[in-house]
Amino acid sequence: MTVILASTSPIRRAVLQDAGVAFLVRPPLTDEAELKKAFGPAKPDDIAMALAEAKACSISQEGALELVIGADQVLSLTGTVFDKPRDLAEARAHLSALRGKTHELHSAVACALGGKIIWRRMKTARLTMRSFSDSFLESYMVRMRSEITSSVGAYKLEGEGIQLFERIEGDYFAILGLPLLPLLAFLREQGELAS
C-alpha cells in the first residue's frame, strides 16, 4: 500500500522522513478558511480533528490502495483560537498576546483509506511562554523574519523559538504538528512499518 502525507508542511514531512517512514507528499485539496467558517463555534480540538480528516479525505479515493495521512493543529488561549499569522505585524501581536501565559496546541492526525477515515488521534500540549522583554521580542522578530509566519504560534519551537518558553507539557512531536508515536504504532498495525 502507498502511504501519502496530505500536507504542505515541511516540518511534518521532515518528522516522518526522520522516523524512517516511506511516503509520498500531496498537497491537500482543502480550503481551511472555508472549513473553519462552516464549523461555526467549535472546540479547538474538534476543529483540529475536522481539518485533519478533511485533508486526508481530500486526497483519499474510493477503492484506491493508498493510506492517506492528514494532520492539523489549532492553538487556543483561554478560549480564543489563533490562526497562522498572515504577516510579521500579526506574528508580533500573537507573540505579545501569548507572552507570560499558558496556551494549548491541539494536534490531530487522521488516516483515510478508500475515501473513508479509518483511524484518528488527538494530542494536546500546554506551553507557557516566559515574560520576555519588548527588546527581546523585537530582536527575535528581526532574526526569525518570515519563518515565524509559517507556525500557528508564530514561533519555531524546533529552533530559536524554544527561547520564548519557560515550561512545556506534552508530546514534542504533537507540538511540531504531528502526533508521531501513535501514528507509528498505527502504521505498524497496518504492516507499513516493521514491528
SEDREN-354780 format. One record per residue (C-alpha): residue in one letter; x, y, z; chain. Coordinates in steps of 0.02 Angstrom, whole numbers, m for minus. Layout:
N
REC,type,u,v,w,mol
REC,A,X,Y,Z,A .
...
END
This chain:
195
REC,type,u,v,w,mol
REC,M,0,0,0,A .
REC,T,61,176,m38,A .
REC,V,70,298,108,A .
REC,I,33,479,66,A .
REC,L,54,632,176,A .
REC,A,m81,760,131,A .
REC,S,16,912,187,A .
REC,T,120,1060,130,A .
REC,S,209,1070,299,A .
REC,P,398,1048,285,A .
REC,I,409,1003,470,A .
REC,R,280,862,457,A .
REC,R,373,796,306,A .
REC,A,539,803,400,A .
REC,V,467,718,555,A .
REC,L,402,571,451,A .
REC,Q,562,558,349,A .
REC,D,671,561,504,A .
REC,A,564,420,578,A .
REC,G,603,312,426,A .
REC,V,428,310,350,A .
REC,A,419,289,161,A .
REC,F,285,404,91,A .
REC,L,235,521,m48,A .
REC,V,177,701,m22,A .
REC,R,22,777,m100,A .
REC,P,m49,946,m52,A .
REC,P,m223,928,23,A .
REC,L,m368,990,m80,A .
REC,T,m449,1089,60,A .
REC,D,m486,1271,96,A .
REC,E,m453,1285,283,A .
REC,A,m531,1457,300,A .
REC,E,m694,1398,219,A .
REC,L,m697,1240,325,A .
REC,K,m672,1341,485,A .
REC,K,m816,1455,437,A .
REC,A,m926,1304,406,A .
REC,F,m888,1234,580,A .
REC,G,m956,1387,667,A .
REC,P,m916,1394,852,A .
REC,A,m824,1234,896,A .
REC,K,m696,1172,1021,A .
REC,P,m515,1191,963,A .
REC,D,m481,1004,969,A .
REC,D,m637,971,865,A .
REC,I,m578,1098,736,A .
REC,A,m406,1018,727,A .
REC,M,m480,844,703,A .
REC,A,m605,900,572,A .
REC,L,m466,985,473,A .
REC,A,m352,832,485,A .
REC,E,m492,720,425,A .
REC,A,m539,839,283,A .
REC,K,m358,843,223,A .
REC,A,m344,653,224,A .
REC,C,m512,630,136,A .
REC,S,m472,763,6,A .
REC,I,m335,651,m65,A .
REC,S,m406,478,m25,A .
REC,Q,m507,399,m164,A .
REC,E,m635,261,m155,A .
REC,G,m556,94,m198,A .
REC,A,m377,161,m202,A .
REC,L,m245,65,m103,A .
REC,E,m171,224,m31,A .
REC,L,m163,260,154,A .
REC,V,m177,450,167,A .
REC,I,m117,543,322,A .
REC,G,m195,711,362,A .
REC,A,m142,820,509,A .
REC,D,m184,989,580,A .
REC,Q,m151,1093,733,A .
REC,V,m251,1227,823,A .
REC,L,m184,1347,954,A .
REC,S,m301,1409,1089,A .
REC,L,m276,1536,1228,A .
REC,T,m417,1547,1355,A .
REC,G,m547,1500,1225,A .
REC,T,m478,1608,1083,A .
REC,V,m419,1512,930,A .
REC,F,m266,1580,838,A .
REC,D,m234,1556,652,A .
REC,K,m64,1564,570,A .
REC,P,m9,1746,565,A .
REC,R,m32,1824,394,A .
REC,D,118,1940,412,A .
REC,L,252,1998,535,A .
REC,A,137,2126,617,A .
REC,E,11,1990,657,A .
REC,A,152,1875,717,A .
REC,R,208,2012,837,A .
REC,A,29,2030,900,A .
REC,H,15,1842,928,A .
REC,L,178,1833,1023,A .
REC,S,129,1984,1129,A .
REC,A,m38,1902,1171,A .
REC,L,45,1736,1218,A .
REC,R,186,1815,1319,A .
REC,G,183,1763,1503,A .
REC,K,32,1648,1477,A .
REC,T,m5,1464,1451,A .
REC,H,m84,1411,1287,A .
REC,E,m133,1244,1214,A .
REC,L,m87,1163,1049,A .
REC,H,m214,1035,990,A .
REC,S,m134,920,862,A .
REC,A,m239,795,764,A .
REC,V,m191,659,643,A .
REC,A,m311,553,539,A .
REC,C,m287,417,410,A .
REC,A,m403,381,265,A .
REC,L,m414,228,155,A .
REC,G,m533,210,9,A .
REC,G,m608,381,41,A .
REC,K,m652,346,225,A .
REC,I,m569,389,389,A .
REC,I,m507,228,469,A .
REC,W,m404,297,613,A .
REC,R,m380,460,711,A .
REC,R,m288,527,862,A .
REC,M,m279,692,957,A .
REC,K,m141,756,1071,A .
REC,T,m145,919,1169,A .
REC,A,9,1005,1237,A .
REC,R,17,1151,1358,A .
REC,L,154,1281,1330,A .
REC,T,196,1426,1445,A .
REC,M,288,1573,1370,A .
REC,R,404,1670,1480,A .
REC,S,378,1856,1508,A .
REC,F,512,1911,1386,A .
REC,S,553,2094,1361,A .
REC,D,497,2202,1215,A .
REC,S,678,2216,1159,A .
REC,F,694,2026,1156,A .
REC,L,534,2015,1054,A .
REC,E,597,2143,928,A .
REC,S,768,2059,907,A .
REC,Y,682,1889,891,A .
REC,M,568,1959,756,A .
REC,V,717,2029,660,A .
REC,R,813,1865,670,A .
REC,M,668,1750,626,A .
REC,R,583,1862,495,A .
REC,S,461,1770,383,A .
REC,E,499,1599,460,A .
REC,I,380,1634,603,A .
REC,T,229,1661,491,A .
REC,S,235,1475,447,A .
REC,S,192,1425,625,A .
REC,V,22,1443,707,A .
REC,G,101,1514,864,A .
REC,A,225,1625,771,A .
REC,Y,369,1525,843,A .
REC,K,478,1382,783,A .
REC,L,497,1275,938,A .
REC,E,621,1161,850,A .
REC,G,738,1310,829,A .
REC,E,768,1476,915,A .
REC,G,584,1487,963,A .
REC,I,621,1374,1112,A .
REC,Q,694,1529,1197,A .
REC,L,517,1600,1211,A .
REC,F,463,1467,1336,A .
REC,E,481,1431,1520,A .
REC,R,379,1269,1526,A .
REC,I,315,1139,1404,A .
REC,E,198,997,1448,A .
REC,G,157,868,1317,A .
REC,D,220,770,1170,A .
REC,Y,360,855,1072,A .
REC,F,301,788,904,A .
REC,A,123,845,937,A .
REC,I,194,1019,969,A .
REC,L,277,1008,798,A .
REC,G,106,968,723,A .
REC,L,107,779,704,A .
REC,P,67,657,846,A .
REC,L,202,538,786,A .
REC,L,208,396,913,A .
REC,P,26,343,895,A .
REC,L,41,362,706,A .
REC,L,193,249,701,A .
REC,A,100,119,806,A .
REC,F,m45,126,683,A .
REC,L,72,107,533,A .
REC,R,150,m47,616,A .
REC,E,m25,m120,643,A .
REC,Q,m61,m92,457,A .
REC,G,101,m180,408,A .
REC,E,176,m20,338,A .
REC,L,320,m24,463,A .
REC,A,415,m171,538,A .
REC,S,351,m222,709,A .
END
